[in-house]
Amino acid sequence: MDGENVVTRKLEILPVEGIDDDTCCTFVLHGEDHTLGNALQHIIMKNPDTEFCGYSSPHPTEDKILLRIQSSGTPAIDVLKQGLVDLNQLCDHVMKTFQTGVQQYKSGEAAATEHSPKTKPKSKKGHKKSQETTDDGMDVS
C-alpha cells in the first residue's frame, strides 16, 4: 500500500435481515466508543418518533460501536441525523456556558462564596477527628 490513500468510512449501515423497512436500522460507527454511544442513545431516545435506540460495543479491542434505531414512521437515518444535530447543539451550549463561567471567574465577577460550599463542624461520639459538612449534611472532609 505504498503511496495509496486508504479511505475508511466512519459510518456503515448494516442490513436488517427479514425487515424491508427503513424505520429500523443498525449503524456501525467506526472509531467511536461508549462516550458517543451513550450520549447519542440518550438524545435519540428523547425524539418522540423513536421507539427503540440502543448501542453496544462488540468487543473492547474493537474500535467501533453498533447503534440500533427503530422509529414509528420516520426513516431511522433521519432520526440518527437529527440526534447528531441535537447532540452537537447540546455540546455547543455546554461549551459556551463553560467558557462564560471561566471568563467570569477570571475577571473576578463570581463571588468566592459561590464556588466553595458553606461548611460547619460536625462532631460524632468516639471520633477524635472533626468532620466538615455542607449545610445539607454532606461530608466534605
C-alpha positions in Angstrom: 0.0 0.0 0.0 2.9 2.4 -0.5 1.6 5.7 -1.7 -2.1 4.7 -1.7 -4.7 6.7 0.3 -6.8 4.4 2.4 -10.4 5.7 2.8 -12.2 4.3 5.8 -15.9 5.1 6.3 -16.9 6.5 9.7 -20.5 5.3 9.3 -21.7 2.0 8.0 -25.3 0.8 7.7 -25.9 -2.9 8.3 -28.9 -4.6 6.6 -31.5 -5.9 8.9 -32.5 -9.5 7.9 -36.1 -10.1 7.4 -37.1 -6.5 7.6 -37.5 -4.4 4.4 -38.3 -1.2 6.2 -36.2 2.0 6.6 -37.6 2.7 10.1 -35.3 0.0 11.6 -31.6 0.1 11.0 -28.3 -0.8 12.7 -25.5 1.6 12.2 -21.8 0.9 12.8 -19.8 4.0 13.9 -16.1 3.2 13.4 -13.6 4.9 15.7 -16.2 5.5 18.5 -16.8 4.2 21.9 -19.2 4.5 24.9 -18.6 8.2 25.1 -20.5 8.9 21.9 -22.7 5.8 22.1 -24.3 6.6 25.5 -24.8 10.4 24.7 -26.3 9.7 21.3 -28.6 7.0 22.6 -29.8 9.4 25.3 -30.5 12.2 22.8 -32.1 9.9 20.2 -34.5 8.4 22.9 -35.8 11.9 23.5 -37.1 12.1 20.0 -40.8 11.3 20.0 -40.5 9.3 16.8 -38.1 6.9 18.4 -39.5 3.6 19.6 -36.1 2.0 20.4 -32.5 3.0 20.5 -29.6 1.0 21.9 -25.9 0.7 21.3 -23.3 -1.9 22.1 -19.5 -2.2 21.8 -18.9 -5.6 20.1 -15.6 -6.1 22.0 -13.2 -3.8 24.0 -10.5 -4.3 21.4 -12.7 -3.3 18.5 -12.8 0.5 17.8 -16.5 0.7 16.9 -20.0 0.8 18.3 -23.2 -0.7 16.9 -26.2 1.7 17.2 -29.7 0.3 16.6 -32.6 2.6 15.9 -36.3 1.8 15.4 -38.8 4.6 14.8 -42.5 4.9 14.5 -42.5 6.0 10.8 -39.6 8.4 10.3 -36.7 6.7 8.5 -34.0 5.6 11.0 -31.3 7.5 9.1 -33.3 10.8 9.6 -33.6 10.0 13.4 -29.9 9.5 13.5 -29.2 12.7 11.7 -31.5 14.7 14.0 -29.9 13.0 17.0 -26.4 14.1 15.8 -27.6 17.7 15.2 -29.3 17.8 18.7 -26.2 16.4 20.4 -24.0 18.9 18.6 -26.2 21.8 19.7 -26.1 20.5 23.3 -22.3 20.3 23.2 -22.1 23.8 21.8 -24.3 25.1 24.7 -22.3 23.3 27.3 -19.0 24.7 25.8 -20.4 28.3 25.7 -21.7 28.0 29.3 -18.3 26.7 30.5 -16.4 29.4 28.7 -18.6 32.1 30.1 -18.1 30.7 33.6 -14.4 30.6 33.2 -14.3 34.2 31.9 -16.5 35.4 34.8 -14.2 33.6 37.3 -11.0 35.0 35.8 -12.4 38.5 35.8 -13.5 38.2 39.4 -17.2 38.6 38.7 -18.0 35.4 40.5 -18.2 35.7 44.3 -15.9 33.4 46.3 -18.9 32.0 48.3 -20.5 30.7 45.1 -17.5 28.4 44.4 -17.0 26.8 47.9 -19.6 25.1 50.0 -20.5 26.6 53.4 -19.1 24.3 56.0 -19.7 23.8 59.6 -18.0 21.4 62.0 -19.8 18.2 62.8 -18.9 16.1 65.7 -19.5 12.4 66.3 -19.1 10.5 69.5 -15.9 8.4 69.6 -14.2 10.3 66.8 -11.2 12.4 67.5 -11.1 14.0 64.0 -13.8 16.6 63.4 -15.7 16.3 60.2 -16.7 19.2 57.9 -20.2 19.1 56.3 -22.1 21.3 54.0 -25.4 22.9 55.1 -27.3 19.9 53.7 -25.2 17.5 55.8 -22.9 16.2 53.0 -19.4 15.1 54.4 -16.7 17.2 52.7 -13.7 16.2 54.9 
